[in-house]
């Protein structure tokens, strides 16, 4: 009984080095039938515990590997996110440039803008002393009597 007690205490502390003593008790002719049966039961439990620990150790290793792979994937995704953010920024700038060009094109094609350009050319020509607009069109500003160059009353300023 003391041998069985000693072996069981060692196993309980996680020391499986004396398990051969436990299995030897199962066939020891000097031990009582009860001790042999108890040794057999403890041996069976020991095998089940060792099998469970082996499975758990394997699962822990699998989880560690899966964790490592997830961390690698996370780092890769972070790098890709930075790259994609840069591409989105570049595309946004390009889209803004295209929209700017389109909107400017729409503005400069209006009659109002064309008229403003003619007036500006006329003013520049007057300032330079040329007198007439460079394109040969009549000045669009009012004359001294408040009429436009065509002799019609000028609306507004």
CORRANOR-V578411 format. One record per residue. PHI is phi in radians with two decimals (none if undefined). PSI is psi as a letter, one per 20 degrees, with the letter a starting at -180 (none if undefined). Layout:
PHI | PSI
PHI | PSI
This chain:
none | h
-1.18 | h
-1.09 | g
-1.09 | g
-1.07 | g
-1.09 | g
-1.10 | g
-1.12 | h
-1.12 | g
-1.10 | g
-1.12 | g
-1.06 | h
-1.47 | j
1.58 | j
-1.65 | o
-1.70 | j
-1.22 | h
-1.80 | k
-1.15 | h
-1.08 | h
-1.10 | h
-1.12 | g
-1.22 | h
-1.16 | h
-1.15 | h
-1.17 | h
-2.09 | j
-1.27 | o
-1.22 | i
-1.46 | i
-1.47 | q
-1.23 | r
-1.02 | g
-1.11 | g
-1.13 | g
-1.10 | g
-1.19 | g
-1.10 | g
-1.06 | h
-1.11 | g
-1.12 | g
-1.11 | h
-1.10 | g
-1.11 | g
-1.10 | g
-1.07 | g
-1.08 | g
-1.13 | g
-1.13 | g
-1.10 | h
-1.11 | g
-1.12 | g
-1.09 | h
-1.09 | g
-1.10 | g
-1.13 | h
-1.07 | g
-1.10 | g
-1.13 | h
-1.08 | g
-1.12 | g
-1.11 | g
-1.13 | g
-1.09 | g
-1.14 | g
-1.10 | h
-1.09 | g
-1.07 | g
-1.13 | h
-1.14 | h
-1.13 | g
-1.06 | g
-1.10 | h
-1.11 | g
-1.11 | g
-1.09 | g
-1.11 | h
-1.09 | g
-1.11 | g
-1.15 | h
-1.10 | g
-1.10 | g
-1.08 | g
-1.15 | h
-1.10 | h
-1.13 | g
-1.12 | g
-1.10 | g
-1.08 | g
-1.10 | g
-1.14 | h
-1.09 | g
-1.09 | g
-1.12 | g
-1.11 | g
-1.08 | g
-1.10 | g
-1.13 | g
-1.13 | g
-1.05 | g
-1.07 | g
-1.13 | g
-1.17 | g
-1.10 | g
-1.04 | g
-1.15 | h
-1.20 | g
-1.26 | i
-1.54 | i
-1.27 | q
-1.09 | h
-1.05 | g
-1.17 | g
-1.03 | g
-1.14 | g
-1.07 | h
-1.10 | g
-1.09 | g
-1.11 | g
-1.11 | g
-1.06 | g
-1.11 | g
-1.14 | g
-1.10 | g
-1.13 | g
-1.13 | g
-1.12 | h
-1.35 | i
1.61 | j
-1.31 | h
1.58 | g
-2.01 | q
-1.09 | q
-1.11 | h
-1.52 | i
1.48 | i
-1.42 | q
-1.15 | q
-1.12 | q
-1.64 | i
-1.43 | r
-1.27 | q
-1.51 | a
-1.11 | h
-1.56 | j
1.51 | j
-1.87 | q
-1.35 | r
-1.05 | i
-1.52 | j
1.53 | j
-1.62 | q
-1.06 | p
-1.43 | p
-1.53 | p
1.33 | a
-1.22 | none
